[in-house]
Amino acid sequence: TRTMDALQLAKQVLALSKGREKGLLGLQHLSVGDLCKVNGIGQVKAVKIKCLIELSRRLAMADTRERLQFTKPETVADYYMERLRGKETEEVILVMTDNKNRLICDRTLSKGTVNCSLVSPREIFLMAMEYHAVHILLIHNHPSGDASPSRQDIEITKHLAQLCGMMQLPLTDHIIVGDNCYVSFRESGLLK
């Protein structure tokens, strides 16, 4: 603008970041309306900024996807962390793989509240059968940033693993992602 240069304008945009993530990571939480509050940013510039944020997120995911190995929880957690980072509510993703543990597809099962989401075994099995999955994996986030499993997470996973065993559709892991951390039920011995 006439009154400030690009660097000053960028500092004002970064200062808008809210929540526990400040700076660049906090930009993903800003709406077009939030951005338009900065003098010198109109609707068009705000949409361009939102597009750049989404493009950056997708580029990070594409780079991680190349290294994705479903037999290694850390690569799976890295990949889905980009997708789930910054979500303000819990989201559960069903990952379906073939007999060589290659990705067939993934689908969001539910979006919940700040500390809860509902998962129906029936929906999981219907979706897995539709895509001819040989193995399944659950991923969900904890918006608090703490990836420690809750008592409910543990109970649901044990119950689902039993049902999966009966259906001859192995639940290979349940991974909870937090803020740059994860917990794998398989690695932790919570899933046999």
N, C-alpha and C positions, 0 to 999 in steps of 0.2 A: 504494500500500500504506500501511499505518499508519506505516511507518518512512521512506518517501520519497515525494516528490511526482512528478507526471508528467514534469517536466523532468529530474529526476535519473534516473528510470527510462529515459527516452529516451536520455540520455547513456550509460547502461550498454549499451543495445541497440546504439547506434552504435559503441561501443568493441569490440563483438564482430566487426565487419567484419574480414575476413581477406584475405590476398592483396595484390595491388598496388592494389586499389581500396578506399579507406577511406571512412568516412562513409556518406552516403546510397547512393552507387553500390555500395558493398560489401554492402549489405543483400540484394541479389539472390543472393548466394552462401550466405546463411545457411539452414540447414534448420530445420524446426519444432523438432527436438531442440536445436539451438543456441539458439534463442530461449527454449525452456523452461528453460534453465540460469539465466536471470535470475530472481532472486527477485521474484515478483509477476506473472510471465507463465506462465500455464498453457497447456494444449493449445489451448483455444478462442481465447485472445488471440493465440497464435502463428500459428494458421491465419488469423485475421483480418489479421494483419500481412503474411503471405505473399500473401493475396488482394489487399491494397492495393498491394503491390509489383508484382504481375502486372497489375493494373488500370492502374497508372501507366505501365507499359511499353506496354501496348496503346493507351492514350490517346496517348502520344507517337508511336507508329507510325501511328495513324489520322490524326493531324494532319499528319504527313509524307506520308502516302499521297495526300492531296489535291493536293500539289504535285509528285507523282512524274511525271517525264518521262523515258522510256527513251532519249531522244536526248541526255540530259544526265547524264553519269556522276556528277556531284556530288549530284543529287537521288536517284539510285538508291543511291549509297553512304550517304547520310543515312538513307534509309528502312531499309535492311538493317542498318546499324550498330546501330540500336536492337534489332533481333532477335538479332544476333550478339554484341553487347557482353557481355562477362563470361563467354562460353563458355570452358571450360577445355580443350576439344579443337577441332580443326578441323572445320568443317561446310561442305559444298558444297551450294549451292542452284542449281537450274536454273530460270531465269525464261523463260517462254514468252510471246511477244507475237504479235499479229496483223499484218496487212499495213500498219497505220497505227501500229505500235509501241505499241499499247495492251496492257495486261496481260491475258493469258488466265488464267494461274495461275502459281504457283511451287511447286516440290516439292523437298524435301531429298533429295539424291542419296546422300550418305554422311556419316557421322560418324566421324571418325578418332581419331588420337592427338593429343598436344600439338603435333606438328610434321608430321603427315602425314594425308592422307585419300585414299582410292582412288576414282577415277572411271572408269566403264566407258562408252566411246562407244556401245556397243550399248544400254545402259540409257537413255542420253540420247536416242538416235534413236527408240527404242520409245515413250518417254514423249512426245516431241515429236510423233510421228505420232498417238498416242492423243488428244492435245489439239488437233490440227490447227494446230500452231504454224507461223508463217511465218518468225519469227526466234527465236533463242535467245540467252541471256546467262548467263554463269556468275558466281556470287558466292561467295567463300569468305572465311573469317576467318583471321587469324593470332593465336592466343591470346597470343603474346609482346607484342602491341601494335604491332609493326613490320610495316607493310604491304608492305615491299619484297618483290618476287617472288623465289622461290628458282629455282635452275637447273631443278629439276624442274617448277615451276609454268610456266616459260617453254616447256620442251620439250613438256609435255602440251598446253598451249594451242596451240602451233604445229601439233602433230599433229592435234588436234581440229579446228582451223580448216581444215586440208586435207581431212579427212573430211567436214566440213560443206559445203565447197565442192562436193565430189563428189555430195553428197546434195541439193544446191540448198536448203540450210537454213542461211542465214548465221548465223555466230557473231558477233553485233554487238559484244560486248565480254566481257572477263573482268575483274571488279573484285575486288580483295583489300581487305578492310577490316581496320584495326588499331584502335588506341586513339585515337579521334577523328582518324583519318587514313585515306586510301585511295590505292590505285594502280589506275588504269584502263589496261589493256593498249592500248586504242585511243588514248587521250590520250598515252601514253608511246611510241607508235610500235612497240610490240611485237606489234601485231595489225594487219595491213594490211586 
